């Protein structure tokens, strides 16, 4: 039984613990600085005696290292701004490290820490970045030469009822961060930065209209992996039409991008969370094969549902399944055991065959759709 430390007892951390505890393969400690969060988690998982709570301040380097001592791996399910100290502590404790961060700067720090490490450092193990990179790489390898790789992902309420056409489905800090930071892309064969909330387009799947626009972090390390190999590569978040324009008013016109704590407070007090969501994944790759220009696409919808008696949102299922599947593959020796492990290094078939990856393998497949309109990028 491998000893795992999960840092962060929020909804995603709780779901990771719930998933892993059912396997009997892992001894789990869930750490959080908030006693209230741990008390809630203990209440939710009261019947599971394999999960131990630990009060831990992730800004305390010594406490972090002590908590990691002798364990197989640490799963970082905490906010992106705690990534650096947790990764540093994992390097010092010489244990494997996995995280969910979408933050570009934090990922760069993890990559630097991973250099020469005797254990594996696997950042961005969730949905986007994460699973989306595994899918994109699998599609791309089917071509002899690449022209474009386009990735679109969104976690959306099934029943939107407000002007934002949105409900809070994951970390508010992470949401604001991806709306405020520039993203990575490849344009005309060269690495480029994209402005957040720009590059808006509309498309439809199964008769439902969506919009997509630039946000940060979704590409993970793909731009480095495919630099010089593809003409165009980009990532955009999917929402219902109208959402982007309201967020532009809040962030730009009201200048709340400079007052992110205030914006977080507004969103969390005015926009209700929901468990009734759907995760939309749409990847399109074009290139040449046998001198023909071809295109292949992957589309999936993953809905909220009850798993082992617990009603879980789509974003909980996909995010937790992603990192749990990667942990399993690491424990089995199916991926590299040292240094930086990129998501695109993971074989899609291996991922989908995993007990947690099956939550993606069983996703609903949209039947028809396409681009309706696009603004200039």
Helices and strands as residue ranges (DSSP letters): E 2-7, H 11-21, E 26-32, H 35-44, E 51-55, H 61-68, E 73-76, G 80-82, H 83-93, E 96-99, H 104-114, E 120-122, H 131-140, E 145-157, H 172-180, E 183-187, E 190-194, E 201-205, E 208-214, H 222-226, E 232-239, H 243-248, I 249-253, G 256-258, H 260-270, E 277-289, E 292-303, E 305-307, E 310-312, H 314-332, E 339-340, G 343-345, H 348-353, H 358-361, E 369-374
